[in-house]
Amino acid sequence: MSQTALRNDNADDLDFVVDEAIRVAGGDMRTAILGLIRGQHQLEAEMGKTVSAVSAGYVRRQLR
């Protein structure tokens, strides 16, 4: 499959996901965006918990 076809498939997938987010929000784009941002914040918080459970050397932090 060519790179152009791959990009078009991904764009179609993203278009579908965007349309679905707006549909779930009742057609209100502000509500859809707010929901996506809240979901991103939740994922970041969950990842922060996971990272803190990993050794400092693994995440390349300096031990103090």
N, C-alpha and C positions, 0 to 999 in steps of 0.2 A: 504494500500500500504506500502511496506517495506521501510526502510530508504535507502537501496541500490537503489531501483527503483526510489525513489524521487531524489537522487543524480544524477542518470543517466539522468532523465528527465531534471533536471536543467543544467547538463553539455551539453545535446543536445541543449537546448535553448541558452546557451552561445555560443556554437559552431556556431549555426545559426546566432546569432547577430554579432559575429566576422567576419564570412564569408560575411555577408551583408555589414558591415562597409568597408571591403576590396573591395568588388564589387563596392560600391558607389564611392570609391576613385579611381576607374579605375584600380584596381589591385595593386596599389602602397601602400605598407604597411606603409611607412613613412608618406604619406599623410593621411592614415586612422588613424594612431596614433595621428598625429597632430590635426586632426579634433576632435577626442575624447577628447584630452586634452583641446582644446579650448572650447568644449561643457561643460566640467567639470568646467572650470574657469567661464563660463557664469552662470552656475547653482549656483556656490558658491557666485558669485556677487549678484545674485537675492535673494539668501537665506540671505545674509548679509543685504540687504534692509529690508527683512521681519523681521529679528531678531531685527533690530534697531527700528522697529515700535512696538515691544512688550516691556512691562515694564521690567525694569532692574531686579526686583525681580523675575520675571517669568523665565528669563534666568540665574538666580543665579549669577549675577554680583554684585559687591559691588558698591554702590553709592559713589561718591566722592564729 
